[in-house]
C-alpha cells in the first residue's frame, strides 16, 4: 500500500506538471501572437517613398522593436530599438517601450523630443528592473527630403546614396540609452535624402550573427550585401539581408534578435495615404 501510494502521488504530480507545462506553452504562444501582431501592424504607404520593417526573435518572443507613426504634417516618425535581455522579460519591456513611443509621438514635435519624453516616462521602471533600451528615432519629410533623427545609444543607420555610389553611416549623433540617466535631453541631426537613396536601420543582432567558425557577420558584410541589393525594392533588400545572414550562419542557432527597417526614397508626391494620422500640429 505504501508503495502504491507513492506511485500514485508521483503519477499525479507528473500529470499536474504536464498540465502546467501545456498551459505555460499556450500562454507563451499567445504572447508571441500578440507581439507579432503589434510588430506587424499596418505599414504606412505614401507617394515619394516606401518603408518596410521586420523582426526575427532569437527565442519564441524577443525584445527588439520598431514602429511607424505618421504625423499630420506629412512626415512619418520611425523608431527602432533593442531592449536589454531576451525572451519574455525583454518582450514585456518591449511592449512598455511601444506604449511610451506611441504616447510620446502623439505629443512631441521632433525625434529628440520623443526620446526625451520616452526616457522621462520609462526611467523609473527601467531603473527598478535594472534594464535599459537603445533607440534610434527619425522623422522623414517626403516634401522636403529631410531626415531628422536622434539617438539613444543605438546603432547609427546606414545611408545607401544613389548619387554618391557609396554606403556610409548617417551623420554621427550620440545620446545615452533610455533608462540610463534621468532628465536627458536628446540632440538632433539631419540629412537630405535624394531620389533612390535608402536608409537602413538595424539592431546589432545582424552584425553580431555568428557562423560555425565563431566568426561575426560584421558591418562590412552587411554593407556588401546592401550594395548588391541597393537597386531593389525595400522588401527585396530585406529578403536579401536575411538570406545573406542565413547563408553565413549555416544553421547556427540565432543568439540575438534580428531587426531592420528600410526607408527608400522615390520620385512622386509626398502624401501619406494609408494610415490614420494622430492629432498633432506644428
C-alpha positions as CSV (number, residue, x, y, z in Angstrom):
1,X,0.0,0.0,0.0
2,X,2.8,2.4,0.9
3,X,4.5,1.7,-2.5
4,X,1.2,2.1,-4.4
5,X,0.6,5.4,-2.6
6,X,4.0,6.7,-3.6
7,X,3.4,5.6,-7.2
8,X,0.0,7.3,-7.3
9,X,1.5,10.5,-5.9
10,X,4.3,10.5,-8.4
11,X,1.8,9.9,-11.3
12,X,-0.4,12.7,-10.1
13,X,2.5,15.1,-9.8
14,X,3.7,14.2,-13.3
15,X,0.2,14.8,-14.7
16,X,-0.1,18.2,-13.0
17,X,3.4,19.2,-14.2
18,X,2.4,18.3,-17.7
19,X,-0.7,20.4,-17.4
20,X,1.3,23.3,-16.1
21,X,3.8,23.0,-19.0
22,X,1.0,22.9,-21.5
23,X,-0.7,26.0,-20.0
24,X,2.7,27.8,-20.0
25,X,3.3,26.9,-23.6
26,X,-0.1,28.1,-24.6
27,X,0.5,31.4,-22.8
28,X,3.9,31.8,-24.5
29,X,2.4,31.2,-27.9
30,X,-0.3,33.7,-27.1
31,X,2.3,36.2,-26.1
32,X,4.1,35.6,-29.4
33,X,0.9,36.2,-31.4
34,X,0.3,39.5,-29.6
35,X,3.9,40.6,-30.1
36,X,3.8,39.6,-33.8
37,X,0.6,41.5,-34.3
38,X,2.0,44.6,-32.7
39,X,5.2,44.5,-34.7
40,X,3.5,43.7,-37.9
41,X,0.8,46.3,-37.8
42,X,-0.2,48.4,-40.8
43,X,2.8,49.8,-42.6
44,X,2.2,53.4,-44.0
45,X,2.2,53.8,-47.8
46,X,3.0,57.1,-49.3
47,X,4.0,58.6,-52.6
48,X,7.6,59.6,-52.7
49,X,8.9,56.6,-50.9
50,X,8.4,53.2,-49.3
51,X,9.2,51.7,-45.9
52,X,9.3,48.2,-44.5
53,X,10.3,46.5,-41.3
54,X,10.8,43.1,-39.9
55,X,11.9,41.4,-36.7
56,X,13.1,37.8,-36.2
57,X,13.4,36.9,-32.5
58,X,16.2,34.7,-31.2
59,X,13.7,32.9,-29.0
60,X,10.0,32.4,-29.4
61,X,9.5,36.0,-28.4
62,X,12.0,38.9,-28.4
63,X,12.9,42.3,-27.2
64,X,13.7,44.2,-30.4
65,X,11.2,46.8,-31.5
66,X,10.3,49.0,-34.5
67,X,7.4,51.2,-35.3
68,X,6.0,53.8,-37.7
69,X,3.9,56.8,-36.7
70,X,2.6,59.1,-39.5
71,X,2.1,62.8,-38.5
72,X,-0.5,65.2,-39.8
73,X,2.2,67.5,-41.2
74,X,3.0,64.8,-43.8
75,X,6.1,63.4,-42.0
76,X,6.5,59.9,-40.8
77,X,8.2,59.1,-37.5
78,X,10.3,55.9,-37.4
79,X,11.7,54.2,-34.4
80,X,13.9,51.1,-33.9
81,X,15.1,49.7,-30.6
82,X,16.7,46.9,-28.6
83,X,15.7,46.1,-25.0
84,X,18.4,44.7,-22.8
85,X,17.9,40.9,-22.4
86,X,15.9,38.2,-24.2
87,X,12.8,36.2,-24.0
88,X,9.7,37.0,-22.0
89,X,11.2,39.7,-19.8
90,X,12.6,41.6,-22.8
91,X,9.3,41.2,-24.6
92,X,7.4,42.7,-21.7
93,X,9.7,45.7,-21.7
94,X,9.3,46.0,-25.5
95,X,5.5,46.4,-25.0
96,X,6.2,49.0,-22.4
97,X,8.5,50.8,-24.8
98,X,5.9,50.7,-27.6
99,X,3.3,52.4,-25.4
100,X,5.8,55.1,-24.4
101,X,6.7,55.7,-28.1
102,X,3.1,56.0,-29.2
103,X,2.3,58.4,-26.4
104,X,5.4,60.5,-26.9
105,X,5.0,60.6,-30.7
106,X,1.5,61.9,-30.4
107,X,2.5,64.8,-28.1
108,X,6.0,65.8,-29.3
109,X,7.2,67.7,-32.4
110,X,10.6,66.0,-33.2
111,X,12.6,62.8,-32.7
112,X,14.8,64.3,-29.9
113,X,11.7,65.4,-28.0
114,X,10.2,61.9,-28.5
115,X,13.3,60.2,-26.9
116,X,13.4,62.8,-24.1
117,X,9.7,62.1,-23.3
118,X,10.2,58.3,-23.5
119,X,13.2,58.4,-21.1
120,X,11.1,60.6,-18.7
121,X,8.3,58.1,-18.9
122,X,10.4,54.9,-18.7
123,X,13.3,55.8,-16.5
124,X,12.0,54.8,-13.1
125,X,10.6,51.5,-14.3
126,X,13.8,50.6,-16.2
127,X,15.9,51.6,-13.2
128,X,13.9,49.4,-10.9
129,X,14.2,46.5,-13.3
130,X,17.9,47.2,-13.9
131,X,17.4,47.4,-17.6
132,X,17.6,49.9,-20.5
133,X,16.6,50.3,-24.1
134,X,18.6,51.6,-27.0
135,X,16.6,53.6,-29.5
136,X,17.0,55.4,-32.8
137,X,14.2,57.8,-33.8
138,X,13.8,59.6,-37.1
139,X,11.3,61.9,-38.8
140,X,11.2,61.6,-42.6
141,X,9.7,64.5,-44.5
142,X,8.9,63.4,-48.1
143,X,8.1,67.0,-49.1
144,X,11.5,68.5,-48.2
145,X,13.6,65.3,-48.5
146,X,15.0,65.9,-45.0
147,X,15.5,63.1,-42.5
148,X,15.9,64.4,-38.9
149,X,17.0,62.0,-36.2
150,X,18.1,61.5,-32.6
151,X,19.9,58.6,-30.9
152,X,19.7,56.9,-27.6
153,X,22.7,54.5,-27.6
154,X,21.7,52.7,-30.7
155,X,23.5,51.7,-33.9
156,X,23.7,54.5,-36.5
157,X,21.7,53.6,-39.6
158,X,23.4,53.2,-43.0
159,X,22.7,55.5,-45.9
160,X,22.8,54.0,-49.3
161,X,23.5,57.0,-51.5
162,X,22.4,56.7,-55.1
163,X,24.2,59.8,-56.3
164,X,27.5,59.2,-54.5
165,X,27.6,55.5,-55.2
166,X,28.6,54.7,-51.6
167,X,27.2,53.3,-48.4
168,X,28.0,55.1,-45.1
169,X,26.6,55.8,-41.7
170,X,24.3,58.7,-41.2
171,X,25.9,61.8,-39.5
172,X,27.0,60.7,-36.0
173,X,24.7,61.6,-33.2
174,X,25.1,60.3,-29.7
175,X,22.8,60.0,-26.7
176,X,22.6,57.8,-23.7
177,X,20.3,54.8,-23.8
178,X,16.7,55.2,-22.4
179,X,16.7,54.3,-18.8
180,X,20.4,55.1,-18.4
181,X,20.1,58.5,-16.7
182,X,17.2,60.8,-15.7
183,X,16.4,64.1,-17.3
184,X,18.2,63.6,-20.5
185,X,17.8,65.9,-23.5
186,X,18.4,64.3,-26.8
187,X,20.1,66.3,-29.6
188,X,19.1,66.0,-33.2
189,X,20.9,65.8,-36.6
190,X,19.5,65.9,-40.1
191,X,20.5,65.0,-43.6
192,X,19.0,65.5,-47.1
193,X,17.8,62.4,-49.0
194,X,17.6,62.3,-52.7
195,X,15.5,60.0,-55.0
196,X,16.7,56.4,-54.9
197,X,18.6,56.9,-51.6
198,X,17.9,54.2,-49.0
199,X,18.3,54.3,-45.2
200,X,18.9,51.0,-43.4
201,X,18.0,50.9,-39.7
202,X,19.1,47.8,-37.8
203,X,19.8,46.2,-34.5
204,X,23.1,44.6,-33.5
205,X,21.7,41.0,-33.9
206,X,22.5,41.4,-37.6
207,X,26.2,42.3,-37.4
208,X,26.8,40.0,-34.4
209,X,25.3,36.9,-36.0
210,X,27.8,34.0,-35.6
211,X,28.8,31.2,-38.0
212,X,30.2,27.7,-37.3
213,X,33.7,29.1,-37.0
214,X,32.6,31.6,-34.4
215,X,33.1,34.5,-36.8
216,X,30.8,37.5,-36.7
217,X,28.7,38.7,-39.7
218,X,30.1,42.3,-39.1
219,X,29.3,45.6,-40.6
220,X,31.5,45.1,-43.7
221,X,29.5,42.1,-44.8
222,X,26.2,43.9,-44.3
223,X,27.5,46.8,-46.4
224,X,28.4,44.4,-49.2
225,X,25.0,42.8,-49.1
226,X,23.3,46.2,-49.2
227,X,25.5,47.2,-52.2
228,X,24.4,44.1,-54.1
229,X,20.7,44.8,-53.4
230,X,20.6,48.6,-53.4
231,X,18.6,49.0,-56.6
232,X,15.8,46.7,-55.4
233,X,12.6,47.3,-53.5
234,X,12.6,47.6,-49.7
235,X,11.1,44.1,-49.5
236,X,13.8,42.7,-51.8
237,X,16.5,44.4,-49.8
238,X,15.1,43.0,-46.6
239,X,14.9,39.5,-48.1
240,X,18.5,39.8,-49.4
241,X,19.9,40.7,-46.0
242,X,18.0,37.8,-44.3
243,X,19.2,35.3,-46.9
244,X,22.8,36.6,-46.6
245,X,22.7,36.1,-42.8
246,X,21.2,32.6,-43.2
247,X,23.9,31.7,-45.7
248,X,26.6,33.0,-43.4
249,X,25.4,31.3,-40.2
250,X,24.7,27.9,-41.9
251,X,22.1,26.9,-39.4
252,X,23.9,28.1,-36.3
253,X,21.2,29.0,-33.7
254,X,20.5,32.7,-33.6
255,X,21.9,34.3,-30.5
256,X,20.1,37.7,-30.7
257,X,17.0,39.2,-32.2
258,X,17.4,40.4,-35.8
259,X,15.5,43.6,-36.7
260,X,15.7,46.0,-39.6
261,X,13.7,48.9,-41.0
262,X,14.3,50.1,-44.6
263,X,13.3,53.5,-46.0
264,X,13.7,54.1,-49.7
265,X,13.1,57.4,-51.4
266,X,11.4,57.6,-54.8
267,X,10.1,60.3,-57.1
268,X,6.5,61.3,-56.6
269,X,4.1,63.2,-54.4
270,X,4.6,63.0,-50.6
271,X,1.1,62.5,-49.2
272,X,0.8,59.6,-46.8
273,X,-2.2,57.7,-47.9
274,X,-3.0,54.6,-45.8
275,X,-2.5,55.3,-42.2
276,X,-4.7,57.2,-39.6
277,X,-2.7,60.2,-38.5
278,X,-2.8,61.4,-34.9
279,X,-3.9,64.9,-33.9
280,X,-0.7,66.8,-33.9
281,X,0.1,70.4,-35.0
282,X,3.4,72.0,-35.6
